[in-house]
Amino acid sequence: MARPTQTSRALSQNFLADRATAEYVARLAVPRGRQVPLLLEVGAGKGALTARLAPHCRELHAHEIDPRLVPKLRTRFSVTPQVHVVVGDFMDTRPPRTPFSVAGNVPFSRTADIVDWCLRAPALTDATLLTQLEYARKRTGDYGSWTLLTVRSWPRHEWRLVGRVARTRFRPMPSVDAGIVRIERRPTPLLEPAAYESWRHLVELGFSGVGGSLHASLRRARPRRRVDAAFRAAGLDPRVLVGEVSPGQWLRLHEVLAG
């Protein structure tokens, strides 16, 4: 039987082992001067981040999928009444109906699923996630290009890369560095609810690759002169690659084409 101190490759376990980094992530998740009513932590592990988050939360649900780690977690936080250790897969959790935050050192192999869960949760206010650095950079436009997921969710959620963490600060050490992604639900969405269907359709058509270019893809749904006008309004060259179009430029394209 595996000893409790062992890690599981199947669970993609890389525990945060640097106290200063845990404190830094906690400050990003809960800025000073604030107290979060409810925070869900993904992958509590051995409690390094949990211990820094707890003082700033009225209620903290520390989720841990590995049952070997749960007894020590519960013992460690037995005198911290706001911390509730939850054993099981975070993905099986129903999103709370009241406003809540998410934070955690996300298992790299589960990042896409966890982010999708967050984006689908109507009451989520923000998420602060340690992910692979490449994922963090791709999703936040740090490479100078943008992905379908980011652009599609942009009217409701802002994505930011707020930090980098060297792989040497984890145990066992992963093969790549990590990035800290901050996803915040906008207090006022950039589009009216009635416009979301046309927004989703436009963005997904643009990223489909049908026609061989963004300009050609959009011409399948709109007259060429309208597409030309939208590109001029957004300051885009017709030869631009779809990934090079920023969310702000997409909003301008939608404004002209949906109008």
N, C-alpha and C positions, 0 to 999 in steps of 0.2 A: 504494500500500500504506500502511496506517495506521502512523504512527510509534509506537514502544513507549510513549511518554509519553501518548498519547491514551487516553481512556477509552471504554468501550462502553456505550451505553444499553441494548443488548440484554442485557448481563450485569449491569445495575443496579449499576454501579461508582461508589462514593463512598468515596474513600480517607480513612482517619483521618489527619488532618494536625496533630494537637496532641499533643505529647509528654506533657504532664501527664495528658491524658485516657487515652492508651495505658497509662501507668503505673497509673492508677487502675483501669482495667478489668483489668489483669493482677493487681493486688492482690486484686480481687474473685474472679477466677478461681482464683488460688492464694494463699490467705491466708498471711500471714507465718508462718514457722516450719514450713511444710509443703513437701514436694517431691512433685510428681505423678509417678507411675511412667510414665504414658503420657497425652499430651494430643494431641487432634486439633484443629487450627485450621482453621476454615472461612474461606476467602477471605483468604489471607495478603496479597494485594495487593503492596504495596511493602515489607512487612516491619516496619511501625511497631509493631504489636502483637507480632509474632513475637519481636522483639528483647527485649521486656520479659518475655515468657513464658519464653523459653529458659533463663535462669538458674535457674528454679524447676522444671524438668522433667528427668527422667532421659532421656526420649525424647519428641520433639515432631515430629509429622507436620504440616507446613505445606502445606495443600491450596490450589492455585490453578488455576482453570479457564482463565485467559487465558494462552496459551503465550507471548505477547509479554513477560510479566512474569517468567517463570521463569528465564531466564539471569541477570538481575540478582539475583534472590532467591538463586540458587545461589552466585553469586559473593559476595554479602554474607555468607552463612552457611557459606562453605567451611571456615572455621576454627572452626566451632561444631559439634562432632561429634554432639551430641544432636539437631540439627535435620535432618530429612529433608524436602526439598521434593518434594511430590507434584503432578505436573501432571495435571489432569483434573477432572471434575465430582465434587464431594464426595458427591453422591447415589449415585454408582456404587460407593462404598466399602462393603465388608462390615464390619459392626461387629466390633471385636475381641472375643475371647472372655474376655480378662482385664479387670479393672477399668480404666476409662479415663474421662477428662474431655473435654469439648468446649468450645471458646471461639472467638469470632470476631466480626468485623464483618460480619454476615450481609447478603448482597444482599437488599434489601427485597422484591423480587419473588419470592424463593425462601424466605421466612421460614417459611411454613406447612409446606412440604415438609421443610425441615431440622429443624424442631421435631418433626414426626411421626417422622422418622428417629431422632431422639434418644430419644423416648418408647418406640420399639419396640426399642431396643437393650438386651438383658438385662443387659449388664455395665456400662452407663453409670452413673457415680456422680453426675455433676453436669454442667450446661451453663451457661455464662455468655455471653449473646448480646446484641450490639448490634442492636436492631431499630427499626422505626418506633415513635415514642412511643405513638401510638394503639394499636398492637398490644400493646405492653408493658402499657399501662394496662388494656386490655380483658381480657387473659389473667390478670392478677394481681388483679383485683377493685378496682383503684384508682378506677374510676368509681362504685363502690358496687354493681356488678352483676357477675355471673359468667357465663362461657360454658360451653357443653356440654363442650368439650375439657378445660377446667380441672377442672370438677367430676368428669368421668368418670375422669381420671387422678389425682385428688387422693389416693386411698388409698395410692398408690405414690409419687407425686411432689409435692413442695411447690413452689409458684410464688411468686416474690417480685419486686417491682420494687425494684431496689437502686441506681438512679441515672438521671439524665437528662443528655443531652449535646446542647448547642446545635448546630444545623445548620451554624453558622459554623465548626465544628471539623472539617469534612470538605471535601475537594476532589475533584471539583467539589462545590459546595454543593447539597445536596438541598433540596427544597421544604418539608420538615418536620423537626422535631427528632427525636432518637433517644432510646430508653430502653434501659436495661440490665436484661435479664431473667435471673434466676437460677432454674434448675430443679434441684432436688436430689432424688435418689432417697432415700426414707426407709430408714434402717437396719432399722427394724421397720415393715412395712406396717400400715395402720390396719384392714385387713380380712384375714381368713384367706383363703388361695387358693380354698377352696371357695365363698366368698361373692362372688367377682368376677362371675360370670355373672349372678346376681340383681341385683347392684349396677349393672352395665352396662345391664341390661334396664330397671331402675327409672328410672335417670337419662335414658336415651334416650326412654323413654315420656314422662317429665315434660317434656322439651324438645320433644316432637313437636308440641305445639299441638293435638293431638286433643282435642276437647271444649271448647276455648276457654279453658281455664285449667289451671293445674297441678293443682288439686284435682280438677277434672273428668277430666283425663287419667289420674290415678292411680286414680280410681274405676273405670276400665275394667278394671283388673287386680285390684282389691281391693274388698271390701264398703265401703260408705260409712262405717259405724261404725268400721272399722279405719283408714280414711283420716283421719277426724275425730280419732281418738285419736292418730295419728301427728303430725298438725298441732299438737295441743295439746302433745304431748311436745317438739316442736321449737320451740314458742313462735311458731307461724306463724298468721297470719290466713288463712282459706280464700280470701280474695280476692287474696292475694299474687301478684305476677308471678313467673314462674319464674326470671328473671334476678336477682331480689332475694334468692333463697335462697342462703345461704352454704354452702360445702362442709361445715362442721360441722353445719348444720341438715339437709343431705342425709343425712349419716351417721346422724343421729337418726331421720329418716324411714325409712331403710333398716332400722335396728335394730328398729323397731316393725313395719313391714310385712313384713319377711322373717321375723320371729320367728313 
